[in-house]
Structures are given as C-alpha cells and as structure tokens.
Amino acid sequence: MTRKFITLSASMLALTALSGCGSSGVFDRERPDEFAVGRAAPLTVPADLSTLPAPQPGAPRPQEGETKAAMLEAMFGAPKQ
C-alpha cells in the first residue's frame, strides 16, 4: 500500500510539475528578424590626436544631454533652421 502511494504521489507531482511546460504562447510569439539589424560603423582613431578638443574640468560630458530632445531628433530629424 505504501509503495502504491509513493508511486501515485510521485506521478502526480511529475504531472503537476510538467503541466507548466505546455504550449502557453511563449514559443509561438513573433521573433525579431536577425537580418534586419543594422551594423554600426567601426570606431576610428583620428590621425592626429592633437586635433581633439581639450577636456574642460566641470564641463558636461558630450554624450550626456537631454534625453527627450535626442529621442525626438532621432525620430523626426533635426529641427528646421
């Protein structure tokens, strides 16, 4: 009797654990197209490093800026002047 109980309990536990492995739409979702991804241009080093601007202490970093303005510029282009 104990052996049947253990076998039945183990099989019920296995069925319960594997019930989450059913098709829930995770594998049926739309995947991104890996061939549509653009590649960024490679980084280049200037021929003469003295042409680079000198760093200014306390000045804001050039890559930091207003995020919203950068997003709008990326989406719609630079504003007309």
Secondary structure, DSSP 8 states (H G I E B T S, - for coil): -HHHHHHHHHHHHHHHHHGGGS--SSTTS----TTS----------S-GGGS----TT---TT---HHHHHHHHHH-S---
